[in-house]
C-alpha cells in the first residue's frame, strides 16, 4: 500500500513541538520517507507546507502538543501513535496510557528508581519504551504493562481496551457490504479508538451532515456512517484536533443482495448504469478505471467493489448528474457520456437531437457577478470537479445550503453565494480548496 496509508491527515493545522528536523522535499510521500528514516528521535508525525515544499519531522503529535490553525500546512500523524486501544496482546501499542489498571503512575522506562528495570530503551530500541507509557516489550500474554512508582509493587498491567471491542454487536448490521453506504450498525468509535461526535451536534466540529438534510442516510446517535460515498463508514470525532476518522467495521462475508437488474440505459442520474458505452459526449475514448494514465485518480475498482468500474465503461460512482469517465486525452481529465434515456422513445434515440425532457437547458453563461446563475456547470476553470456544497470532504467550510438558503447551493453546481467576482466552487482535489468555474459572462446585449 501507499506509505501515507499509515498516517492520519489533518489539513490546516500546525503543532508546536520541541524536537523537529527540517527537510526540503517535493511532496508528502518524500516527507513520510524522511519520517520513517528519522534517527534523531522517534518520528510520530510530520508537517508539510505546499508553498515552501518544506518538511518537518516531529517527535510529538497533536495529542501531545499544542495545535493551532495554519492555512498552507498539512499534518500527517502516524496512526500507530494515535491508537487508544490494543490489538491482540498489544506488542505494537504506542498509546499514551501511563498508569496501571489500579491507577498507580508508571515509572519512566529510562529511570532506575524505585525499580531497576530489565527492559530499557537501550536494550530494546524498537519496543517504544518512551517516557512512562504502558508497553509490552516481552510479548506478555496479559498485554501492556509498566514498572510502577510504588516501591512495594515492581510492575503491573495497564487497562488498555481491545480494539476489537469496538465491534461488540453481533447483529446483521455489524459488517458492511460494498463501501458501507447501507451500514446501519451501532459502532461509534473510530479505528484509533476515538469516540464519535453525535451527528445532531456541532461541537467540537461544525458540519453539514444533519439528519433533516440527509433523511435517507440514517444519521442516528453517534454511529459510524457513510453518507457521502467515502471508502468506508466514518464519523466526526469528539477530539477537537481530529475532525474525522474512518471506523473499523469488517466487510461482510456474504455477497451483497442483488438490488435489481443492471440498467443498460439512463435512469435518474445513472448510478445503476452498467452498459458498455465507453466514449464521452465530445468523442474522447474513456480511460480504463484500473489504470492511472494519463490521469491519476482514486476510483480504483478494488476499493469500490459495487460501483461497476469495469473496463473503461462510463459510470457514475460519485452521484454526478449522469455517467462520466476519465478520458484518454491528457489535456481533458474527465467528461460526461451520452447515455440513451430509459424513458425516451426509440424514435428519440434514433434522432439523438431531441433534448431529454428531464434535463433542463442549462445556462452556459452568467450575468454581473453571477449571483443569479442557476445552471448546472460543476467544473472549475482548470478542469477540476466541484465538491458538493453539503459535503465537508475533502474541504470543510461554512458555505452550506442551510446558511445560504437563497443561493441555491444544490449538488455541486457552481454558484456565487458570497458576492465574489464570478461563480465558483470548492474542488474535489484535496490540494486545491476552491476555484472559479469554467463559465463565461453573458453577452451584454443578450435579452434578459
C-alpha positions as CSV (number, residue, x, y, z in Angstrom):
1,X,0.0,0.0,0.0
2,X,0.8,3.7,-0.1
3,X,3.3,4.9,2.6
4,X,0.7,7.6,3.5
5,X,-1.9,5.0,4.5
6,X,-0.1,4.6,7.8
7,X,-0.8,8.3,8.6
8,X,-3.9,10.3,9.6
9,X,-4.1,13.5,7.6
10,X,-5.4,16.8,9.0
11,X,-5.4,20.0,6.8
12,X,-4.6,23.4,8.0
13,X,-3.0,22.5,11.4
14,X,0.4,23.4,12.8
15,X,1.7,22.0,16.1
16,X,4.3,23.4,18.5
17,X,7.0,20.9,19.2
18,X,10.5,21.0,20.7
19,X,12.0,18.1,18.7
20,X,11.8,18.6,14.9
21,X,14.0,18.4,11.8
22,X,13.6,20.5,8.7
23,X,14.0,19.0,5.2
24,X,13.4,20.2,1.6
25,X,11.1,17.7,-0.2
26,X,8.9,17.8,-3.3
27,X,5.8,16.1,-1.9
28,X,4.2,14.4,1.1
29,X,5.5,10.9,0.2
30,X,9.1,12.1,0.3
31,X,8.4,13.7,3.7
32,X,6.9,10.4,5.0
33,X,10.1,8.7,3.9
34,X,12.1,11.2,6.0
35,X,9.9,10.5,9.0
36,X,10.4,6.7,8.6
37,X,14.2,7.2,8.3
38,X,14.4,9.8,11.2
39,X,17.2,8.8,13.7
40,X,17.4,11.9,15.8
41,X,14.2,11.0,17.7
42,X,11.0,8.8,17.3
43,X,9.1,10.4,14.5
44,X,5.4,10.4,15.3
45,X,4.2,12.9,12.7
46,X,5.3,15.3,10.0
47,X,4.2,18.7,8.7
48,X,4.3,19.6,5.0
49,X,3.9,23.1,3.6
50,X,3.0,23.1,-0.1
51,X,4.1,26.7,-0.9
52,X,7.6,26.3,0.5
53,X,7.8,22.5,-0.1
54,X,9.1,22.3,3.4
55,X,9.0,19.1,5.5
56,X,9.2,19.0,9.3
57,X,9.5,15.6,11.0
58,X,8.1,15.8,14.6
59,X,8.7,13.9,17.8
60,X,5.2,14.8,19.0
61,X,1.7,14.6,17.6
62,X,-1.4,16.7,18.2
63,X,-2.3,14.7,21.3
64,X,1.0,15.6,22.9
65,X,1.5,19.2,21.8
66,X,-0.4,22.5,21.2
67,X,-2.1,22.7,17.8
68,X,-3.3,25.9,16.0
69,X,-4.6,26.7,12.6
70,X,-2.2,27.3,9.7
71,X,-3.6,27.8,6.2
72,X,-1.0,26.1,3.9
73,X,0.0,23.3,6.2
74,X,-0.9,19.6,6.3
75,X,-0.3,17.5,9.4
76,X,0.3,13.7,9.0
77,X,0.3,11.7,12.2
78,X,1.4,8.1,12.4
79,X,-1.8,6.1,13.2
80,X,0.0,3.7,15.5
81,X,0.7,6.6,17.9
82,X,-2.9,7.6,18.0
83,X,-4.3,4.2,18.9
84,X,-6.1,4.3,22.2
85,X,-6.7,0.5,22.1
86,X,-4.6,-2.6,21.7
87,X,-4.7,-5.2,19.0
88,X,-4.1,-8.8,20.4
89,X,-1.6,-8.7,23.2
90,X,-0.6,-5.1,22.3
91,X,3.1,-5.5,21.4
92,X,2.6,-2.7,18.8
93,X,0.6,-0.5,21.3
94,X,2.1,3.0,21.2
95,X,-0.6,5.0,23.0
96,X,0.0,7.3,25.9
97,X,-1.7,5.5,28.9
98,X,0.8,5.9,31.8
99,X,-0.8,4.4,34.8
100,X,-1.6,0.8,35.9
101,X,-5.0,-0.8,36.0
102,X,-5.2,0.2,39.7
103,X,-4.3,3.9,38.9
104,X,-0.7,3.9,40.1
105,X,1.5,6.1,37.9
106,X,4.1,4.3,35.8
107,X,7.9,4.6,36.3
108,X,9.8,6.0,33.3
109,X,11.5,3.2,31.4
110,X,14.8,5.1,31.4
111,X,14.9,5.5,35.2
112,X,16.2,3.1,37.8
113,X,14.1,4.3,40.8
114,X,12.2,2.9,42.6
115,X,12.8,-0.2,40.5
116,X,15.8,-1.3,38.5
117,X,14.3,-2.3,35.1
118,X,15.2,-5.3,33.0
119,X,13.6,-3.7,30.0
120,X,15.2,-0.4,29.0
121,X,15.2,1.8,25.8
122,X,18.8,1.0,25.2
123,X,18.3,-2.8,25.3
124,X,15.0,-2.7,23.4
125,X,15.2,0.3,20.9
126,X,12.2,-0.9,18.8
127,X,9.8,-1.6,21.7
128,X,8.6,2.1,22.0
129,X,9.9,2.4,25.6
130,X,9.4,6.2,25.8
131,X,8.5,8.3,28.9
132,X,6.4,6.1,31.2
133,X,3.9,4.8,28.7
134,X,2.4,1.3,29.1
135,X,4.2,-1.1,26.7
136,X,4.6,-4.8,26.1
137,X,8.3,-5.3,25.2
138,X,8.4,-9.0,26.3
139,X,5.2,-10.1,24.5
140,X,3.4,-10.8,27.8
141,X,0.1,-12.6,27.1
142,X,-1.7,-10.2,29.5
143,X,-0.9,-7.2,27.4
144,X,0.8,-3.8,28.0
145,X,2.4,-3.2,31.5
146,X,4.8,-0.9,33.2
147,X,7.1,-0.7,36.3
148,X,5.2,1.3,38.9
149,X,6.2,4.2,41.1
150,X,5.1,2.3,44.2
151,X,8.2,0.8,45.8
152,X,6.1,-2.1,47.1
153,X,4.9,-3.2,43.6
154,X,7.5,-3.7,40.9
155,X,5.2,-3.8,37.9
156,X,1.5,-4.1,37.0
157,X,-0.6,-4.4,33.9
158,X,-2.5,-1.5,32.3
159,X,-6.2,-1.2,31.4
160,X,-5.9,-0.8,27.6
161,X,-9.2,-1.7,25.8
162,X,-9.2,-4.1,22.9
163,X,-9.6,-2.5,19.5
164,X,-11.9,-5.4,18.6
165,X,-14.3,-4.4,21.4
166,X,-15.4,-1.6,19.2
167,X,-17.4,-4.2,17.3
168,X,-19.4,-5.8,20.1
169,X,-22.8,-6.1,18.5
170,X,-23.4,-9.3,16.6
171,X,-26.4,-8.1,14.6
172,X,-26.5,-8.2,10.8
173,X,-25.6,-4.6,10.6
174,X,-22.2,-5.0,12.2
175,X,-20.5,-5.9,8.9
176,X,-20.6,-3.8,5.8
177,X,-21.3,-4.5,2.2
178,X,-19.6,-2.6,-0.6
179,X,-18.3,0.6,0.9
180,X,-20.7,0.6,3.8
181,X,-23.2,3.1,2.3
182,X,-26.0,1.0,3.7
183,X,-24.3,0.2,7.0
184,X,-26.9,0.7,9.9
185,X,-24.9,-0.8,12.8
186,X,-24.0,0.7,16.2
187,X,-20.2,1.0,16.1
188,X,-19.5,4.5,17.5
189,X,-15.7,4.6,17.8
190,X,-13.1,5.3,15.1
191,X,-10.3,2.9,14.1
192,X,-7.9,4.6,16.5
193,X,-10.4,4.3,19.4
194,X,-11.7,7.9,19.5
195,X,-15.4,8.4,20.5
196,X,-17.6,9.6,17.7
197,X,-19.4,13.0,17.8
198,X,-23.2,12.9,17.6
199,X,-24.5,13.8,14.2
200,X,-27.0,16.3,15.6
201,X,-24.5,18.5,17.4
202,X,-21.9,21.0,16.1
203,X,-19.3,20.6,18.8
204,X,-16.4,20.2,18.7
205,X,-16.7,20.1,14.8
206,X,-19.2,22.1,12.7
207,X,-20.6,20.2,9.7
208,X,-23.4,20.0,7.3
209,X,-24.3,16.3,7.8
210,X,-27.7,16.8,9.6
211,X,-30.5,14.2,9.7
212,X,-33.1,16.6,8.2
213,X,-30.8,17.2,5.2
214,X,-30.0,13.5,4.7
215,X,-33.1,11.7,5.9
216,X,-32.2,8.5,4.0
217,X,-28.7,8.3,5.5
218,X,-29.7,7.1,8.9
219,X,-27.5,9.6,10.8
220,X,-28.6,8.4,14.3
221,X,-26.8,9.0,17.6
222,X,-23.1,9.0,17.0
223,X,-23.0,5.8,14.9
224,X,-20.4,5.4,12.1
225,X,-22.0,6.0,8.7
226,X,-21.0,6.7,5.1
227,X,-23.4,9.4,3.8
228,X,-21.0,10.8,1.2
229,X,-19.5,7.9,-0.7
230,X,-16.3,7.6,1.2
231,X,-14.2,4.4,1.2
232,X,-16.0,3.1,4.3
233,X,-18.1,4.4,7.3
234,X,-16.6,7.2,9.3
235,X,-17.6,9.8,11.9
236,X,-16.6,13.2,13.2
237,X,-14.6,12.6,16.5
238,X,-15.0,14.2,19.9
239,X,-11.3,15.1,19.8
240,X,-11.1,18.8,18.8
241,X,-7.8,18.1,16.9
242,X,-9.2,15.2,14.8
243,X,-12.0,16.4,12.6
244,X,-13.0,12.9,11.3
245,X,-11.7,9.4,11.0
246,X,-12.7,6.0,9.5
247,X,-14.3,3.3,11.7
248,X,-13.1,-0.3,12.0
249,X,-16.0,-2.3,10.5
250,X,-15.4,-5.7,9.0
251,X,-16.6,-6.5,5.5
252,X,-19.4,-9.0,5.3
253,X,-18.5,-12.5,4.2
254,X,-21.8,-12.9,2.3
255,X,-22.2,-11.2,-1.1
256,X,-24.4,-8.1,-1.2
257,X,-28.0,-8.6,-2.1
258,X,-28.9,-8.0,-5.8
259,X,-30.9,-4.8,-6.0
260,X,-32.4,-5.5,-9.4
261,X,-31.2,-5.8,-13.0
262,X,-28.3,-3.6,-14.0
263,X,-29.6,-0.8,-16.2
264,X,-28.4,-0.5,-19.9
265,X,-29.9,2.9,-20.3
266,X,-30.0,6.2,-18.3
267,X,-32.5,6.3,-15.4
268,X,-32.2,9.1,-12.9
269,X,-28.6,10.0,-12.5
270,X,-27.4,6.7,-14.0
271,X,-25.8,5.3,-10.8
272,X,-27.1,1.9,-11.7
273,X,-26.0,2.1,-15.4
274,X,-23.9,-0.9,-16.3
275,X,-23.9,-0.6,-20.1
276,X,-20.8,-0.7,-22.3
277,X,-20.6,2.8,-23.7
278,X,-17.0,4.0,-23.3
279,X,-16.8,7.3,-25.2
280,X,-17.6,10.8,-23.9
281,X,-20.0,13.4,-25.2
282,X,-17.3,15.1,-27.3
283,X,-16.0,11.8,-28.7
284,X,-13.0,11.1,-26.4
285,X,-12.3,7.5,-25.6
286,X,-12.6,6.6,-21.9
287,X,-9.6,5.7,-19.8
288,X,-9.7,2.3,-18.1
289,X,-10.7,2.6,-14.4
290,X,-7.8,0.3,-13.3
291,X,-5.1,2.5,-14.9
292,X,-3.6,5.7,-13.7
293,X,-2.6,7.0,-17.1
294,X,-3.0,9.7,-18.5
295,X,-4.9,10.8,-15.4
296,X,-4.2,9.8,-11.8
297,X,-7.4,9.2,-9.8
298,X,-8.9,7.5,-6.7
299,X,-11.7,5.5,-8.3
300,X,-9.9,2.2,-8.2
301,X,-12.2,-0.9,-8.8
302,X,-10.8,-2.9,-5.9
303,X,-11.6,-0.1,-3.5
304,X,-15.2,0.4,-4.8
305,X,-16.4,-3.2,-5.5
306,X,-20.1,-2.3,-6.1
307,X,-19.7,0.7,-8.4
308,X,-19.4,-1.4,-11.6
309,X,-16.0,0.1,-12.5
310,X,-15.2,-2.5,-15.3
311,X,-13.0,-1.9,-18.3
312,X,-13.4,1.7,-19.4
313,X,-17.2,1.9,-19.4
314,X,-19.0,5.2,-18.5
315,X,-20.2,5.0,-14.9
316,X,-21.5,7.3,-12.1
317,X,-19.8,6.2,-8.9
318,X,-20.0,9.6,-7.1
319,X,-23.5,10.8,-7.6
320,X,-22.7,13.2,-10.5
321,X,-25.7,14.3,-12.7
322,X,-25.0,11.5,-15.2
323,X,-22.4,8.8,-16.1
324,X,-18.9,10.0,-16.9
325,X,-15.3,8.8,-17.3
326,X,-11.7,10.0,-17.3
327,X,-10.6,10.4,-20.9
328,X,-7.5,9.1,-22.8
329,X,-6.9,12.8,-23.8
330,X,-4.2,14.0,-21.4
331,X,-5.5,17.6,-21.7
332,X,-9.1,16.7,-20.7
333,X,-9.3,15.0,-17.3
334,X,-12.9,13.8,-17.5
335,X,-16.2,14.3,-19.4
336,X,-19.8,13.2,-19.2
337,X,-21.0,10.4,-21.6
338,X,-24.1,10.4,-23.8
339,X,-26.3,7.5,-22.5
340,X,-29.7,7.0,-24.1
341,X,-32.5,7.6,-21.6
342,X,-34.7,4.7,-20.5
343,X,-37.9,6.6,-20.9
344,X,-37.0,8.1,-24.4
345,X,-38.9,6.7,-27.4
346,X,-37.0,4.6,-30.0
347,X,-37.6,7.4,-32.4
348,X,-35.9,9.9,-30.0
349,X,-32.9,7.6,-29.5
350,X,-32.6,7.3,-33.3
351,X,-32.8,11.1,-33.6
352,X,-30.4,11.9,-30.7
353,X,-31.1,15.5,-31.4
354,X,-34.0,15.6,-29.0
355,X,-33.2,17.0,-25.6
356,X,-34.4,14.6,-22.9
357,X,-37.4,16.1,-21.1
358,X,-35.9,15.6,-17.7
359,X,-32.7,17.6,-18.5
360,X,-33.3,21.4,-18.5
361,X,-31.4,23.6,-20.8
362,X,-28.6,25.0,-18.6
363,X,-27.3,28.5,-18.6
364,X,-23.8,28.4,-20.0
365,X,-23.0,32.0,-19.0
366,X,-23.6,34.3,-16.1
367,X,-24.6,37.9,-15.7
368,X,-23.0,40.5,-13.5
369,X,-21.1,38.7,-10.8
370,X,-23.1,35.5,-11.3
371,X,-25.1,35.6,-8.0
372,X,-28.2,34.8,-10.1
373,X,-26.6,31.9,-12.0
374,X,-28.6,28.7,-11.6
375,X,-27.0,26.5,-14.2
376,X,-25.6,23.0,-13.7
377,X,-21.9,23.5,-14.6
378,X,-19.8,21.8,-12.0
379,X,-16.3,22.1,-13.3
380,X,-13.6,24.7,-12.4
381,X,-11.6,26.8,-14.9
382,X,-8.7,24.3,-14.6
383,X,-11.0,21.3,-15.1
384,X,-11.4,20.1,-11.5
385,X,-14.7,18.6,-10.4
386,X,-16.6,20.6,-7.8
387,X,-17.2,19.4,-4.3
388,X,-20.9,19.2,-3.2
389,X,-21.9,22.2,-1.1
390,X,-23.4,20.0,1.6
391,X,-20.2,17.9,1.8
392,X,-17.3,18.6,4.1
393,X,-14.8,16.5,2.1
394,X,-12.1,17.0,1.1
395,X,-12.6,20.6,2.3
396,X,-14.5,21.7,5.4
397,X,-16.3,25.0,5.0
398,X,-19.2,27.2,6.2
399,X,-20.8,27.8,2.7
400,X,-23.6,25.3,3.4
401,X,-27.2,25.3,1.9
402,X,-28.7,26.0,5.4
403,X,-26.5,29.0,5.9
404,X,-27.2,30.4,2.4
405,X,-30.8,29.3,1.7
406,X,-31.3,31.8,-1.1
407,X,-28.1,30.9,-3.0
408,X,-29.5,27.6,-4.5
409,X,-26.5,25.6,-3.3
410,X,-27.7,22.3,-4.9
411,X,-25.5,19.3,-5.6
412,X,-22.0,20.5,-6.7
413,X,-23.2,23.2,-9.1
414,X,-21.1,26.4,-9.5
415,X,-22.6,29.3,-7.5
416,X,-21.7,32.7,-6.0
417,X,-23.2,32.7,-2.5
418,X,-20.8,35.3,-1.1
419,X,-20.7,38.1,-3.7
420,X,-17.4,37.1,-5.3
421,X,-16.5,38.3,-8.8
422,X,-17.9,35.2,-10.5
423,X,-19.4,31.7,-9.8
424,X,-17.0,29.3,-8.0
425,X,-16.9,26.1,-6.0
426,X,-14.8,24.1,-3.6
427,X,-12.9,21.4,-5.6
428,X,-12.7,17.6,-5.1
429,X,-8.9,18.0,-5.3
430,X,-7.5,17.9,-1.7
431,X,-4.7,20.2,-2.8
432,X,-7.0,23.0,-4.2
433,X,-9.6,24.4,-1.8
434,X,-11.6,26.4,-4.4
435,X,-11.5,27.8,-7.9
436,X,-13.6,30.0,-10.2
437,X,-15.8,27.9,-12.6
438,X,-15.5,27.3,-16.3
439,X,-18.1,29.8,-17.2
440,X,-18.2,32.9,-19.4
441,X,-20.0,36.2,-18.8
442,X,-23.1,36.5,-21.0
443,X,-23.0,39.0,-23.9
444,X,-24.3,42.3,-22.5
445,X,-26.7,42.5,-25.5
446,X,-28.4,39.2,-24.7
447,X,-32.1,39.9,-23.8
448,X,-32.9,39.0,-20.2
